[in-house]
Amino acid sequence: MLLIKCPVCGVEGEECDFHYGGQAHIARPASTDPENISNEQQRDYLFMRHNPKGLHFERWRCDRGCGKWFHAARDTTTHEFKAYYGITELPPKQLMQQATGSWAEYFADKIK
Ligand SMILES: [Zn+2]
């Protein structure tokens, strides 16, 4: 059982009170013309996801409270939530520095 706290309205509950939205920080290929997006870019956007053992960054929706989406950092081995943060925000700098593998590559140029 996961215990989750919404960073927007403060509601706390079990995972059934929230909706899992998959991996966080997925960027749509940047183009206004779909013809300029390659098949590889479209494939990566739709299907390629990080699957780390350890620190992972996810999207969750507060179903029982405010209904807003938010981000959470969770350890996939212990299911412990490390942080909650806004849907347009990056995780705390400390967690970006702790990220490994493909997450470390993603955050490398975002850590200031
Ligand atoms: Zn909420």
py3Dmol code that shows the C-alpha trace and the ligand (Angstrom):
import py3Dmol

protein = """\
ATOM      1  CA  MET A   1       0.000   0.000   0.000  1.00  0.00           C
ATOM      2  CA  LEU A   2       1.276   3.425  -0.959  1.00  0.00           C
ATOM      3  CA  LEU A   3       0.539   6.444   1.226  1.00  0.00           C
ATOM      4  CA  ILE A   4       0.469   9.610  -0.842  1.00  0.00           C
ATOM      5  CA  LYS A   5       0.084  13.300  -0.019  1.00  0.00           C
ATOM      6  CA  CYS A   6      -1.135  15.823  -2.576  1.00  0.00           C
ATOM      7  CA  PRO A   7       1.198  18.842  -2.644  1.00  0.00           C
ATOM      8  CA  VAL A   8      -1.611  21.054  -3.972  1.00  0.00           C
ATOM      9  CA  CYS A   9      -4.458  20.562  -1.452  1.00  0.00           C
ATOM     10  CA  GLY A  10      -2.714  18.527   1.244  1.00  0.00           C
ATOM     11  CA  VAL A  11      -5.055  15.507   1.115  1.00  0.00           C
ATOM     12  CA  GLU A  12      -3.389  12.310   2.304  1.00  0.00           C
ATOM     13  CA  GLY A  13      -4.584   8.894   1.291  1.00  0.00           C
ATOM     14  CA  GLU A  14      -3.853   5.493  -0.129  1.00  0.00           C
ATOM     15  CA  GLU A  15      -3.018   4.885  -3.757  1.00  0.00           C
ATOM     16  CA  CYS A  16      -6.689   4.151  -4.526  1.00  0.00           C
ATOM     17  CA  ASP A  17      -7.425   7.804  -3.647  1.00  0.00           C
ATOM     18  CA  PHE A  18      -5.040   8.888  -6.395  1.00  0.00           C
ATOM     19  CA  HIS A  19      -4.531   8.019 -10.058  1.00  0.00           C
ATOM     20  CA  TYR A  20      -1.137   6.963 -11.357  1.00  0.00           C
ATOM     21  CA  GLY A  21      -0.209   8.857 -14.521  1.00  0.00           C
ATOM     22  CA  GLY A  22       3.003   7.141 -15.510  1.00  0.00           C
ATOM     23  CA  GLN A  23       6.446   8.583 -15.876  1.00  0.00           C
ATOM     24  CA  ALA A  24       6.997  12.283 -15.238  1.00  0.00           C
ATOM     25  CA  HIS A  25       8.780  14.812 -17.436  1.00  0.00           C
ATOM     26  CA  ILE A  26       7.872  13.395 -20.858  1.00  0.00           C
ATOM     27  CA  ALA A  27       8.380  16.055 -23.495  1.00  0.00           C
ATOM     28  CA  ARG A  28       6.350  16.005 -26.717  1.00  0.00           C
ATOM     29  CA  PRO A  29       8.591  16.335 -29.794  1.00  0.00           C
ATOM     30  CA  ALA A  30       9.008  20.051 -30.481  1.00  0.00           C
ATOM     31  CA  SER A  31       7.448  20.843 -33.850  1.00  0.00           C
ATOM     32  CA  THR A  32       4.296  22.486 -35.121  1.00  0.00           C
ATOM     33  CA  ASP A  33       4.377  20.319 -38.243  1.00  0.00           C
ATOM     34  CA  PRO A  34       3.801  16.567 -37.675  1.00  0.00           C
ATOM     35  CA  GLU A  35       5.632  15.836 -40.934  1.00  0.00           C
ATOM     36  CA  ASN A  36       8.850  17.061 -39.303  1.00  0.00           C
ATOM     37  CA  ILE A  37       8.692  14.470 -36.511  1.00  0.00           C
ATOM     38  CA  SER A  38      10.554  11.263 -37.277  1.00  0.00           C
ATOM     39  CA  ASN A  39       9.173   7.823 -36.563  1.00  0.00           C
ATOM     40  CA  GLU A  40      11.904   7.364 -33.930  1.00  0.00           C
ATOM     41  CA  GLN A  41      10.926  10.611 -32.151  1.00  0.00           C
ATOM     42  CA  GLN A  42       7.246   9.589 -32.161  1.00  0.00           C
ATOM     43  CA  ARG A  43       8.099   6.075 -30.923  1.00  0.00           C
ATOM     44  CA  ASP A  44      10.232   7.457 -28.093  1.00  0.00           C
ATOM     45  CA  TYR A  45       7.518   9.926 -27.079  1.00  0.00           C
ATOM     46  CA  LEU A  46       4.778   7.296 -27.016  1.00  0.00           C
ATOM     47  CA  PHE A  47       6.504   4.181 -25.739  1.00  0.00           C
ATOM     48  CA  MET A  48      10.024   4.606 -24.364  1.00  0.00           C
ATOM     49  CA  ARG A  49      10.049   4.990 -20.581  1.00  0.00           C
ATOM     50  CA  HIS A  50      12.611   4.837 -17.797  1.00  0.00           C
ATOM     51  CA  ASN A  51      12.331   1.714 -15.667  1.00  0.00           C
ATOM     52  CA  PRO A  52      14.813   2.231 -12.854  1.00  0.00           C
ATOM     53  CA  LYS A  53      15.401   0.188  -9.746  1.00  0.00           C
ATOM     54  CA  GLY A  54      15.488   2.954  -7.158  1.00  0.00           C
ATOM     55  CA  LEU A  55      14.635   6.620  -7.523  1.00  0.00           C
ATOM     56  CA  HIS A  56      11.896   7.262 -10.097  1.00  0.00           C
ATOM     57  CA  PHE A  57       9.830  10.325 -11.032  1.00  0.00           C
ATOM     58  CA  GLU A  58       6.096   9.900 -11.638  1.00  0.00           C
ATOM     59  CA  ARG A  59       2.851  11.754 -12.309  1.00  0.00           C
ATOM     60  CA  TRP A  60      -0.115  11.324  -9.971  1.00  0.00           C
ATOM     61  CA  ARG A  61      -3.612  12.819  -9.896  1.00  0.00           C
ATOM     62  CA  CYS A  62      -5.439  13.718  -6.688  1.00  0.00           C
ATOM     63  CA  ASP A  63      -8.793  11.951  -7.268  1.00  0.00           C
ATOM     64  CA  ARG A  64     -10.298  12.406  -3.801  1.00  0.00           C
ATOM     65  CA  GLY A  65      -9.165  15.993  -3.259  1.00  0.00           C
ATOM     66  CA  CYS A  66      -8.490  18.797  -5.709  1.00  0.00           C
ATOM     67  CA  GLY A  67      -8.279  16.736  -8.909  1.00  0.00           C
ATOM     68  CA  LYS A  68      -4.941  18.275  -9.886  1.00  0.00           C
ATOM     69  CA  TRP A  69      -1.970  16.439 -11.371  1.00  0.00           C
ATOM     70  CA  PHE A  70       1.338  16.581  -9.544  1.00  0.00           C
ATOM     71  CA  HIS A  71       4.774  14.986  -9.649  1.00  0.00           C
ATOM     72  CA  ALA A  72       6.248  12.628  -7.104  1.00  0.00           C
ATOM     73  CA  ALA A  73       9.697  11.151  -6.599  1.00  0.00           C
ATOM     74  CA  ARG A  74       9.490   7.570  -5.348  1.00  0.00           C
ATOM     75  CA  ASP A  75      11.957   4.806  -4.642  1.00  0.00           C
ATOM     76  CA  THR A  76      10.726   1.769  -6.589  1.00  0.00           C
ATOM     77  CA  THR A  77      12.450  -0.699  -4.274  1.00  0.00           C
ATOM     78  CA  THR A  78      10.986   0.602  -0.987  1.00  0.00           C
ATOM     79  CA  HIS A  79       7.922   2.457  -2.392  1.00  0.00           C
ATOM     80  CA  GLU A  80       8.923   5.409  -0.198  1.00  0.00           C
ATOM     81  CA  PHE A  81       7.930   8.788  -1.600  1.00  0.00           C
ATOM     82  CA  LYS A  82      10.902  11.149  -1.423  1.00  0.00           C
ATOM     83  CA  ALA A  83       9.154  14.359  -2.558  1.00  0.00           C
ATOM     84  CA  TYR A  84       6.005  15.806  -4.099  1.00  0.00           C
ATOM     85  CA  TYR A  85       6.202  18.815  -6.402  1.00  0.00           C
ATOM     86  CA  GLY A  86       4.140  20.747  -8.912  1.00  0.00           C
ATOM     87  CA  ILE A  87       3.300  19.472 -12.370  1.00  0.00           C
ATOM     88  CA  THR A  88       5.322  22.250 -14.026  1.00  0.00           C
ATOM     89  CA  GLU A  89       8.266  21.999 -11.632  1.00  0.00           C
ATOM     90  CA  LEU A  90      11.465  19.996 -11.494  1.00  0.00           C
ATOM     91  CA  PRO A  91      12.196  17.847  -8.440  1.00  0.00           C
ATOM     92  CA  PRO A  92      14.317  19.233  -5.602  1.00  0.00           C
ATOM     93  CA  LYS A  93      17.948  19.661  -6.650  1.00  0.00           C
ATOM     94  CA  GLN A  94      19.096  17.080  -4.106  1.00  0.00           C
ATOM     95  CA  LEU A  95      16.934  14.383  -5.745  1.00  0.00           C
ATOM     96  CA  MET A  96      18.062  15.312  -9.252  1.00  0.00           C
ATOM     97  CA  GLN A  97      21.634  14.795  -8.037  1.00  0.00           C
ATOM     98  CA  GLN A  98      20.722  11.378  -6.576  1.00  0.00           C
ATOM     99  CA  ALA A  99      19.126  10.171  -9.823  1.00  0.00           C
ATOM    100  CA  THR A 100      20.941   7.389 -11.642  1.00  0.00           C
ATOM    101  CA  GLY A 101      20.950   5.911 -15.128  1.00  0.00           C
ATOM    102  CA  SER A 102      18.642   7.483 -17.684  1.00  0.00           C
ATOM    103  CA  TRP A 103      17.218   9.880 -15.073  1.00  0.00           C
ATOM    104  CA  ALA A 104      20.721  11.206 -14.345  1.00  0.00           C
ATOM    105  CA  GLU A 105      21.166  11.832 -18.076  1.00  0.00           C
ATOM    106  CA  TYR A 106      17.807  13.636 -18.209  1.00  0.00           C
ATOM    107  CA  PHE A 107      18.583  15.921 -15.256  1.00  0.00           C
ATOM    108  CA  ALA A 108      22.260  16.546 -16.134  1.00  0.00           C
ATOM    109  CA  ASP A 109      21.633  19.864 -17.896  1.00  0.00           C
ATOM    110  CA  LYS A 110      18.804  20.906 -15.548  1.00  0.00           C
ATOM    111  CA  ILE A 111      20.817  20.946 -12.314  1.00  0.00           C
ATOM    112  CA  LYS A 112      22.069  24.469 -11.695  1.00  0.00           C
TER     113      LYS A 112
END
"""
ligand_1 = """\
1
ZN
Zn -5.145 17.526 -4.139
"""
view = py3Dmol.view(width=600, height=400)
view.addModel(protein, "pdb")
view.setStyle({"model": 0}, {"cartoon": {"style": "trace"}})
view.addModel(ligand_1, "xyz")
view.setStyle({"model": 1}, {"stick": {}})
view.zoomTo()
view.show()
